Amino acid sequence: MTAGGQAEGADRDSASARLPSRVAKLLSALFYGTCSFLIVLVNKALLTTYRFPSPIFLGIGQMAATIMILYVSKLNKIIHFPDFDKKIPVKLFPLPLLYIGNHISGLSSTSKLSLPMFTVLRKFTIPLTLLLETTILGKQYSLNIIVSVFTIILGAFIAAGSDLAFNLEGYVFVFLNDIFTAANGVYTKQKMDPKELGKYGVLFYNACFMIIPTLIISVSTGDLQQATEFNEWKNVLFIIQFLLSCFLGFLLMYSTVLCSYYNSALTTAVVGAIKNVSIAYIGMLVGGDYIFSVLNFVGLNICMAGGLRYSFLTLSSQLNPKQPVDEENIPLDLKS
């Protein structure tokens, strides 16, 4: 074979080696976006159509589903993650604290701000994620990526231009919520080393450590009592949707970790932003609760343009790092 033929063959091998990486990145992002979209629809039906009064109890159900599914999968040797030992809390820290902080600050900020301003200020999760990934993980992003991120922020501000009501307490809570969300995404990415906890271990032990404090919060706020006294527990359709929400909660946690594993915490945050804008577009056509204004419509389009530009730059990048081997799915006998 000639040198030219060898070089061509090497190029083909290199391209085929990159293909699984690109496919995994794209599919994990689509999986996360789909799960995030579906759980919004199911939760909306539970909390508005059925008027289920206990969102914290619903979150506990989703954590319980995550624990049971992963534990049964581990028992049946479908997946692998390390058994519990004294080092697990140290390895996992500070993820459970970040989740609890994220949960409490999110609930507090939602009640103190209008929906448009809440949506705008939540977009600051994206530049905070970019900053934390640069600082903690040592990642570097091109100027085009940074411009795309701030285009999303600009669009969000324009979309809420007619509703810039100032509420200091609400601003403080939502900014804390942004910090907790960004830090949770970045530290989750850091903790997913297959030689440590791996993505399944992060999911399982994080849910185990989160469920007790969340249950305490549910009891102390009266959320648990409202759930037990709810009068639709004999309704089969409600029970099916509640269980579906619990399962989708597991899928959302898993898809979030998977998207961060194959891509980055920043990509996961941007996919979430694109999903939110997509829901707004759908709300224009169905639902009847969207109030059209020029500023809002222009801002939504700028948001979507920034998100799509980020997606294009990420997927078309030629600097694809070597895809990590998914050691958690390798059978134990092959590891030895």
C-alpha positions in Angstrom: 0.0 0.0 0.0 1.3 3.5 -0.9 2.0 6.2 1.7 -0.9 8.1 0.3 -3.2 5.1 0.7 -2.0 4.6 4.3 -2.6 8.3 5.1 -6.1 8.0 3.6 -6.8 4.9 5.7 -5.5 6.6 8.8 -7.8 9.6 8.1 -10.8 7.2 7.7 -9.9 5.4 11.0 -9.5 8.8 12.8 -12.9 9.9 11.4 -14.6 6.6 12.5 -13.0 6.9 15.9 -14.5 10.4 16.3 -17.9 9.3 15.2 -19.0 7.5 18.3 -17.9 10.5 20.4 -20.1 12.9 18.3 -23.0 10.5 18.2 -22.8 10.0 22.0 -22.6 13.8 22.6 -25.6 14.5 20.3 -27.8 11.7 21.6 -27.1 12.4 25.3 -28.0 16.1 24.7 -31.2 15.1 22.9 -32.1 12.6 25.6 -31.7 15.2 28.3 -33.7 17.8 26.4 -36.5 15.2 25.7 -36.7 14.1 29.4 -36.6 17.6 30.6 -39.5 18.6 28.3 -41.6 15.5 29.1 -41.3 15.9 32.9 -42.5 19.5 32.6 -45.7 18.3 30.9 -46.3 15.5 33.4 -45.6 17.7 36.4 -47.8 20.4 35.0 -50.7 17.9 34.7 -50.1 16.7 38.3 -49.7 20.2 39.9 -52.3 22.1 37.9 -54.9 19.7 36.4 -55.1 17.4 39.6 -53.9 20.3 41.9 -51.5 18.0 43.7 -50.4 20.3 46.6 -47.0 18.7 47.5 -44.1 19.4 45.0 -41.5 18.4 47.6 -43.2 15.0 48.2 -43.2 14.5 44.4 -39.4 15.2 44.4 -39.0 12.6 47.2 -40.9 10.1 45.0 -38.5 10.8 42.1 -35.4 10.3 44.4 -36.9 7.0 45.8 -37.5 5.8 42.2 -33.8 6.6 41.4 -32.5 4.7 44.4 -34.7 1.6 43.7 -34.0 1.4 39.9 -30.2 1.8 40.4 -30.0 -0.6 43.3 -32.0 -3.3 41.5 -29.8 -2.8 38.4 -26.7 -3.2 40.5 -28.0 -6.4 42.1 -28.7 -7.8 38.7 -25.2 -6.8 37.5 -26.6 -4.5 34.8 -24.6 -1.6 36.1 -21.7 -1.2 38.5 -20.9 1.3 41.2 -18.8 1.0 44.4 -20.4 -0.3 47.6 -20.8 2.1 50.4 -17.8 2.8 52.7 -16.7 5.6 54.9 -15.0 7.4 52.0 -18.2 7.8 50.0 -19.5 11.0 51.7 -16.1 12.6 51.3 -16.0 11.6 47.6 -19.5 12.9 47.1 -19.1 16.2 49.0 -20.4 18.9 48.3 -23.1 17.6 45.9 -25.9 16.8 48.5 -25.5 20.3 50.1 -25.6 21.9 46.7 -28.7 20.1 45.8 -30.5 21.0 49.0 -29.4 24.7 48.6 -30.6 24.6 45.0 -34.0 23.2 46.0 -34.7 25.6 48.8 -33.5 28.7 47.0 -35.4 27.7 43.9 -38.7 27.4 45.8 -38.1 30.7 47.6 -37.2 32.6 44.5 -40.2 31.3 42.5 -42.7 32.7 44.9 -41.1 36.2 45.1 -40.6 37.0 41.4 -42.8 37.2 38.3 -42.3 34.3 35.8 -40.7 36.5 33.1 -38.1 38.0 35.6 -37.5 34.6 37.1 -36.8 33.1 33.7 -34.4 36.0 32.9 -32.4 35.7 36.1 -32.3 31.9 35.9 -30.4 32.3 32.6 -27.4 33.5 34.6 -26.8 29.9 35.5 -25.2 29.6 32.0 -22.4 32.2 32.4 -21.8 31.0 36.0 -21.4 27.4 34.7 -19.0 28.7 32.1 -17.0 30.5 34.8 -17.0 27.6 37.2 -16.0 25.1 34.5 -13.1 27.4 33.6 -12.0 27.8 37.2 -12.6 24.3 38.7 -12.3 22.0 35.7 -9.7 24.1 33.7 -11.8 24.1 30.6 -11.3 26.7 27.9 -14.0 28.1 25.5 -13.6 30.0 22.3 -14.8 33.6 21.9 -17.7 32.4 19.7 -19.0 30.1 22.4 -18.8 32.9 25.0 -20.6 35.3 22.6 -23.3 32.6 22.1 -23.8 32.3 25.9 -24.2 36.0 26.4 -26.6 36.2 23.4 -28.9 33.9 25.3 -28.7 36.3 28.3 -29.4 39.3 26.1 -32.4 37.6 24.6 -33.8 36.7 28.0 -33.5 40.4 29.2 -35.2 41.6 26.1 -38.0 39.0 26.5 -38.7 40.3 30.0 -38.2 44.0 29.1 -41.8 44.8 30.0 -41.6 43.3 33.4 -38.5 44.6 35.1 -40.0 44.8 38.6 -37.3 45.0 41.3 -37.5 42.7 44.3 -34.3 42.6 46.3 -35.2 39.4 48.3 -36.3 37.6 45.2 -33.1 38.7 43.3 -30.9 37.4 46.2 -32.7 34.0 46.2 -32.7 33.5 42.5 -29.0 34.5 42.3 -28.2 31.9 45.0 -30.3 29.4 43.0 -28.1 30.2 39.9 -24.9 29.6 41.9 -26.1 26.3 43.4 -27.4 25.1 40.0 -24.1 25.9 38.2 -21.9 24.5 41.0 -24.0 21.3 41.1 -23.5 20.8 37.4 -19.8 21.4 37.5 -19.1 19.3 40.6 -21.2 16.5 39.2 -19.0 16.5 36.1 -15.9 16.4 38.4 -17.2 13.5 40.5 -18.0 11.2 37.6 -14.5 9.7 37.3 -15.1 6.0 36.6 -12.2 5.2 39.0 -14.1 7.0 41.8 -17.9 7.0 42.0 -18.7 7.0 38.3 -22.0 8.4 37.0 -24.2 5.7 38.5 -22.5 6.0 41.9 -23.0 9.8 41.8 -26.7 9.3 41.0 -27.3 6.6 43.6 -25.4 8.1 46.6 -26.5 11.6 45.9 -30.2 10.5 45.9 -29.5 8.5 49.1 -28.0 11.5 50.9 -30.6 13.9 49.6 -33.8 12.0 50.4 -33.6 12.3 54.2 -33.1 16.1 54.4 -35.7 16.6 51.7 -38.1 14.4 53.8 -37.4 16.5 56.9 -38.2 19.7 54.8 -41.4 18.1 53.6 -42.5 17.2 57.1 -41.6 20.6 58.6 -43.4 22.6 55.9 -46.6 20.5 56.0 -45.9 19.3 52.5 -46.0 15.6 53.6 -49.3 16.1 55.5 -50.9 17.7 52.4 -49.7 14.8 50.3 -51.2 12.1 52.6 -54.5 14.0 52.9 -54.8 14.4 49.1 -58.1 13.0 47.9 -57.0 11.7 44.5 -55.0 8.7 45.7 -57.9 6.4 44.7 -57.9 7.8 41.1 -56.0 5.3 38.9 -55.1 7.9 36.3 -53.6 10.1 38.9 -51.5 7.3 40.4 -50.3 6.3 36.9 -49.2 9.9 36.2 -47.6 10.2 39.7 -45.6 7.0 39.0 -44.7 8.3 35.5 -43.4 11.5 37.1 -41.3 9.5 39.5 -39.8 7.4 36.6 -39.3 10.6 34.5 -37.6 12.1 37.5 -35.1 9.3 37.5 -34.6 9.6 33.7 -34.1 13.4 34.1 -31.4 12.9 36.8 -29.8 10.2 34.6 -30.0 12.2 31.4 -28.5 15.2 33.2 -25.6 13.2 34.4 -25.2 11.5 31.0 -25.3 14.9 29.1 -22.7 16.3 31.4 -20.6 13.2 31.1 -20.4 13.1 27.3 -20.5 16.9 26.8 -20.1 19.5 29.6 -22.1 21.1 32.4 -22.3 24.2 30.1 -23.9 22.2 27.3 -26.4 20.8 29.7 -27.3 24.3 30.9 -27.7 25.6 27.3 -29.9 22.6 26.3 -32.1 23.4 29.3 -32.4 27.0 28.1 -33.3 25.9 24.6 -35.9 23.6 26.1 -37.4 26.5 28.0 -37.7 28.6 24.9 -39.2 25.7 23.0 -41.9 25.4 25.7 -42.6 29.2 25.2 -43.0 28.6 21.4 -45.4 25.8 22.0 -47.3 28.0 24.5 -47.9 30.5 21.7 -49.8 27.8 19.8 -51.5 25.8 22.5 -52.6 26.5 26.0 -53.9 30.0 25.5 -51.9 31.6 28.4 -49.2 33.3 26.2 -49.7 37.1 26.0 -48.0 38.3 22.8 -45.7 41.3 22.9 -43.1 42.4 20.4 -40.3 42.6 23.0 -41.0 39.2 24.3 -41.2 37.6 20.9 -37.9 39.2 19.7 -36.2 38.2 22.9 -37.3 34.6 22.6 -35.9 34.5 19.1 -32.6 36.0 20.2 -32.4 33.4 23.0 -33.1 30.6 20.5 -30.6 31.9 18.0 -27.9 32.0 20.7 -28.7 28.5 21.8 -28.7 27.1 18.3 -25.5 28.9 17.5 -23.9 27.3 20.6 -25.1 23.9 19.5 -23.7 24.4 16.0 -20.3 25.5 17.3 -20.2 22.6 19.8 -21.2 19.9 17.3 -19.1 21.2 14.4 -15.9 21.6 16.6 -13.0 19.7 15.2 -11.3 19.6 18.6 -13.0 16.4 19.9 -11.3 15.0 23.0 -10.8 11.3 23.3 -14.1 9.8 24.5 -13.8 8.3 28.0 -14.2 4.5 28.3 -17.4 3.8 30.1 -15.8 1.5 32.7 -19.0 1.2 34.7 -20.6 -0.9 32.0 -17.7 -3.3 31.8 -18.4 -6.6 33.5 -16.4 -7.2 36.7 -14.8 -10.4 35.3 -13.4 -8.5 32.3 -12.0 -5.7 34.5 -9.9 -8.3 36.4 
